[in-house]
């Protein structure tokens, strides 16, 4: 692997967030729930241009 990208956005595509682009290695991504509305969000891990996995996050307030 040479490049890792994480995409993050709202389930209904109402809000989209930019890409987190990082070199391969130990990385940490922190998302502050205080800046988001309650709802369902999706985030995907892409390695070398291929989607590895997509997960769902449910934020309640």
Secondary structure, 3 states (H helix, E strand, C coil): CCEEEEEEEECCCCCECCCEEEECCCCCCCCCHHHCCCEEEEEEEEECCEEEEEEEEEECC
